[in-house]
């Protein structure tokens, strides 16, 4: 005896939904169940024959449909999408779904950003890098798609900005090596002054308080600057010597002696020349005469470049 066609159709749809649920949970189908999915199974029970209806769902057509299956499980289209997002095989995805169902915490495969939190609650092993990569990619995409919020409007009129202080910008020549060494000496002295002040401490409630941390920090800075300054000063000597701006002390002393001797001789000649001219002149006249002759003397020294060939 054959059962009504509408009842047979209902039984087929129920069996099909159960088999899909078994697949979604990661289960394996028997040979008979596979044949039922293919639509070729004919079962005889108590003399009753059930033939598959032509309107039974097609497996390939269902796999390409992104909607959920009749029992609420993920469709084949969703599984394929998750395979791309997490770079994971569908068997592993089924395990995630089954674990979430057992613990009562559904696996949020549709929300990659929520997967790390779900993993920490439901999984015992270390989170897989693919899950983290998918969550990071989703976070970057969300940030890129979110438009920047406009700046808040001030509730009161904005106050005018205070003018910037005037900075004493040195001229270009002060950036040469000697000027840099001079600034390093100044900085070293500044840090040393701060260190001395920190060591003296401050008076609080009648007691002298010294911050050991400040002293140690300033001491480290002072030692570092001292080493840099000593090296810079040594390099400065070589820098000046290369440019002919540095002479030996003996040479400088000899030149100074020669210059001093020339000036001494010029002054002596000046006195001999001017003294006879002072007879009979008043004090203001003598002062005026001395001033004029002294200027003439040093003009001669300048033109002769400190040589002995001076006029008598």
C-alpha positions as CSV (number, residue, x, y, z in Angstrom):
1,X,0.0,0.0,0.0
2,X,1.3,3.4,-0.9
3,X,1.1,6.3,1.5
4,X,-0.2,9.7,0.3
5,X,2.3,11.7,-1.7
6,X,2.1,14.8,0.6
7,X,3.0,12.6,3.6
8,X,5.9,11.0,1.7
9,X,7.2,14.5,0.8
10,X,7.0,15.6,4.5
11,X,9.0,12.5,5.6
12,X,11.6,13.0,2.9
13,X,12.1,16.7,4.0
14,X,12.4,15.7,7.6
15,X,15.0,13.0,6.9
16,X,16.9,15.4,4.7
17,X,17.0,18.1,7.4
18,X,18.2,15.6,10.0
19,X,21.0,14.5,7.7
20,X,22.1,18.1,7.0
21,X,22.1,18.7,10.8
22,X,24.4,15.6,11.2
23,X,26.7,17.0,8.5
24,X,26.8,20.4,10.2
25,X,27.8,18.9,13.5
26,X,30.8,17.1,11.8
27,X,29.2,13.7,11.7
28,X,29.8,11.0,9.0
29,X,27.0,9.6,6.9
30,X,26.4,6.0,6.3
31,X,26.1,4.6,2.8
32,X,22.3,4.5,3.0
33,X,22.2,8.1,4.2
34,X,24.4,9.2,1.3
35,X,22.1,7.4,-1.2
36,X,19.1,9.1,0.5
37,X,20.7,12.5,-0.1
38,X,21.3,11.5,-3.7
39,X,17.6,10.8,-4.1
40,X,18.0,7.1,-5.1
41,X,16.9,5.3,-2.0
42,X,13.6,3.2,-1.9
43,X,12.7,1.8,1.5
44,X,10.0,-0.7,2.2
45,X,8.5,-0.7,5.7
46,X,5.5,-2.9,6.6
47,X,4.5,-3.3,3.0
48,X,4.6,0.4,2.4
49,X,6.8,1.8,-0.4
50,X,8.0,5.3,-0.3
51,X,9.3,6.7,-3.6
52,X,11.2,10.0,-3.7
53,X,9.3,12.9,-4.9
54,X,10.5,14.8,-7.9
55,X,10.3,18.0,-5.8
56,X,13.0,16.8,-3.2
57,X,15.8,19.4,-2.6
58,X,18.8,19.0,-4.8
59,X,22.2,18.8,-2.9
60,X,24.2,20.8,-5.4
61,X,21.6,23.5,-5.6
62,X,21.4,23.7,-1.8
63,X,25.2,24.0,-1.6
64,X,25.1,27.2,-3.8
65,X,22.4,28.8,-1.7
66,X,23.6,31.1,1.1
67,X,20.5,30.9,3.2
68,X,20.4,28.8,6.3
69,X,19.2,25.2,6.2
70,X,15.7,24.2,7.5
71,X,17.0,23.3,10.9
72,X,18.8,26.6,11.5
73,X,22.3,25.3,10.7
74,X,24.8,27.1,8.4
75,X,24.3,26.6,4.7
76,X,27.0,25.4,2.4
77,X,27.4,28.9,1.1
78,X,28.1,30.2,4.6
79,X,30.6,27.4,5.2
80,X,32.4,28.2,1.9
81,X,32.6,31.9,2.9
82,X,34.0,31.0,6.4
83,X,36.6,28.8,4.7
84,X,37.8,31.8,2.8
85,X,37.7,34.2,5.9
86,X,39.5,31.8,8.3
87,X,41.5,29.8,5.7
88,X,40.2,26.7,7.4
89,X,38.7,23.4,6.2
90,X,35.0,22.9,6.7
91,X,35.5,19.9,9.0
92,X,37.2,22.2,11.5
93,X,34.5,24.8,11.2
94,X,31.9,22.1,12.0
95,X,33.9,21.3,15.2
96,X,33.7,25.0,16.2
97,X,30.0,25.0,15.7
98,X,29.5,21.8,17.6
99,X,31.7,23.0,20.5
100,X,29.7,26.2,20.8
101,X,26.4,24.3,20.8
102,X,27.6,22.0,23.6
103,X,28.7,24.9,25.8
104,X,25.7,27.0,25.0
105,X,27.9,29.8,23.5
106,X,27.3,29.9,19.7
107,X,30.4,30.2,17.7
108,X,30.4,33.8,16.1
109,X,31.9,32.7,12.7
110,X,30.0,35.6,11.1
111,X,31.9,38.1,13.3
112,X,35.6,37.4,13.0
113,X,36.4,40.2,15.5
114,X,34.5,38.3,18.2
115,X,36.2,35.0,17.6
116,X,39.2,35.5,19.9
117,X,36.9,36.2,22.8
118,X,34.8,33.2,22.0
119,X,37.9,31.1,21.7
120,X,39.2,32.1,25.1
121,X,35.8,31.0,26.7
122,X,35.2,27.8,24.8
123,X,38.6,26.3,23.6
124,X,41.3,24.8,25.7
125,X,44.2,25.0,23.2
126,X,46.1,28.1,22.1
127,X,44.2,30.3,19.7
128,X,45.2,29.6,16.1
129,X,47.0,32.4,14.1
130,X,44.4,32.2,11.3
131,X,41.7,33.2,13.8
132,X,43.8,36.2,15.0
133,X,44.6,37.2,11.4
134,X,40.9,37.1,10.5
135,X,40.0,39.2,13.6
136,X,42.7,41.8,12.8
137,X,41.6,42.0,9.2
138,X,38.0,42.6,10.2
139,X,39.2,45.3,12.7
140,X,41.2,47.1,10.0
141,X,38.3,47.0,7.6
142,X,36.0,48.4,10.2
143,X,38.4,51.3,11.0
144,X,38.9,52.1,7.3
145,X,35.1,52.2,6.7
146,X,34.3,54.4,9.7
147,X,34.4,58.1,8.7
148,X,36.3,60.4,11.1
149,X,34.1,62.2,13.5
150,X,34.1,66.0,13.2
151,X,35.9,68.0,15.9
152,X,33.6,69.2,18.7
153,X,32.4,72.7,18.4
154,X,33.6,75.0,21.3
155,X,30.8,76.0,23.6
156,X,32.4,79.4,24.1
157,X,34.4,81.7,21.8
158,X,37.9,80.5,21.4
159,X,40.5,82.5,23.3
160,X,43.3,84.0,21.1
161,X,46.5,82.0,21.2
162,X,49.3,83.5,23.1
163,X,52.1,84.8,20.9
164,X,55.2,82.7,20.6
165,X,58.3,83.9,22.5
166,X,61.0,85.5,20.5
167,X,63.9,83.1,20.0
168,X,67.4,84.4,19.7
169,X,68.4,82.6,16.5
170,X,72.2,82.8,16.1
171,X,73.8,83.8,12.9
172,X,75.2,81.1,10.6
173,X,78.9,81.5,11.7
174,X,77.9,80.4,15.3
175,X,77.2,76.9,13.9
176,X,80.9,76.2,13.2
177,X,82.9,73.8,15.3
178,X,84.3,76.2,17.8
179,X,80.8,77.6,18.5
180,X,79.5,74.1,19.0
181,X,82.2,73.3,21.5
182,X,81.4,76.6,23.3
183,X,77.7,75.7,23.5
184,X,78.6,72.3,24.9
185,X,80.7,74.0,27.6
186,X,77.7,76.1,28.5
187,X,75.4,73.1,28.6
188,X,77.9,71.2,30.8
189,X,78.0,74.1,33.2
190,X,74.2,74.3,33.4
191,X,73.9,70.7,34.3
192,X,76.6,71.0,36.8
193,X,74.8,74.0,38.5
194,X,71.6,71.9,38.7
195,X,73.6,69.0,40.2
196,X,75.1,71.3,42.9
197,X,71.6,72.7,43.7
198,X,70.2,69.2,43.9
199,X,72.9,68.1,46.3
200,X,72.2,71.1,48.5
201,X,68.6,70.0,48.7
202,X,65.6,72.1,49.9
203,X,64.4,72.9,53.4
204,X,61.0,71.3,54.2
205,X,59.6,71.8,57.7
206,X,63.0,72.7,59.0
207,X,64.7,69.7,57.6
208,X,67.0,69.5,54.6
209,X,65.6,67.2,51.9
210,X,67.8,65.8,49.1
211,X,66.4,63.9,46.2
212,X,68.7,61.0,45.6
213,X,67.0,60.2,42.3
214,X,67.5,63.8,41.0
215,X,71.1,63.7,42.1
216,X,71.8,60.4,40.3
217,X,70.1,61.5,37.1
218,X,72.0,64.8,37.0
219,X,75.2,63.1,37.8
220,X,74.8,60.7,34.9
221,X,74.1,63.7,32.6
222,X,77.1,65.6,33.9
223,X,79.4,62.6,33.4
224,X,78.1,62.0,29.8
225,X,78.6,65.7,28.9
226,X,82.1,65.7,30.5
227,X,83.2,62.9,28.3
228,X,81.7,64.5,25.2
229,X,83.2,67.9,26.1
230,X,86.7,66.4,26.5
231,X,86.5,64.6,23.2
232,X,85.2,67.7,21.5
233,X,88.0,69.9,22.9
234,X,90.6,67.4,21.7
235,X,89.0,67.4,18.2
236,X,88.8,71.2,18.3
237,X,92.6,71.4,18.6
238,X,93.1,69.2,15.6
239,X,90.4,71.3,13.7
240,X,92.2,74.6,14.4
241,X,95.6,73.2,13.7
242,X,94.5,71.9,10.3
243,X,93.2,75.4,9.3
244,X,96.4,77.1,10.5
245,X,94.6,78.7,13.4
246,X,96.7,77.1,16.1
247,X,100.4,77.8,16.9
248,X,102.8,76.4,19.4
249,X,103.2,78.3,22.6
250,X,107.0,79.0,22.1
251,X,106.3,80.5,18.7
252,X,103.5,82.7,20.1
253,X,105.7,83.9,23.0
254,X,108.6,84.8,20.7
255,X,106.3,86.8,18.5
256,X,104.8,88.6,21.5
257,X,108.3,89.4,22.7
258,X,109.2,90.8,19.3
259,X,106.0,92.9,19.1
260,X,106.5,94.2,22.7
261,X,110.1,95.1,21.9
262,X,109.0,97.1,18.8
263,X,106.4,99.0,20.8
264,X,108.8,99.7,23.6
265,X,111.3,101.1,21.1
266,X,108.7,103.2,19.4
267,X,107.6,104.7,22.7
268,X,111.1,105.6,23.7
269,X,111.6,107.4,20.3
270,X,108.3,109.1,20.9
271,X,109.5,110.6,24.2
272,X,112.8,111.7,22.7
273,X,111.0,113.5,19.8
274,X,108.2,115.1,21.8
275,X,110.1,116.2,24.9
276,X,112.0,119.1,23.2
277,X,108.7,120.3,21.8
278,X,107.1,120.8,25.2
279,X,109.2,123.8,26.3
280,X,107.2,127.0,26.8
281,X,103.8,125.3,26.2
282,X,100.9,125.2,28.5
283,X,99.5,122.0,30.0
284,X,96.6,121.8,27.5
285,X,99.0,122.4,24.6
286,X,101.3,119.7,25.9
287,X,98.4,117.2,26.2
288,X,97.3,118.0,22.7
289,X,100.8,117.5,21.4
290,X,101.2,114.2,23.2
291,X,97.9,112.9,21.8
292,X,98.8,113.8,18.2
293,X,102.3,112.2,18.4
294,X,101.0,109.0,20.0
295,X,98.5,108.6,17.2
296,X,101.2,109.1,14.7
297,X,103.4,106.6,16.4
298,X,100.9,103.8,16.4
299,X,99.9,104.6,12.8
300,X,103.5,104.0,11.9
301,X,103.5,100.7,13.8
302,X,100.4,99.6,12.0
303,X,101.7,100.5,8.6
304,X,105.1,98.9,9.4
305,X,103.4,95.7,10.7
306,X,105.4,95.7,13.9
307,X,108.8,95.8,12.2
308,X,111.9,97.8,13.3
309,X,111.9,100.0,10.3
310,X,110.2,103.0,12.0
311,X,110.9,106.6,11.4
312,X,113.0,108.3,14.0
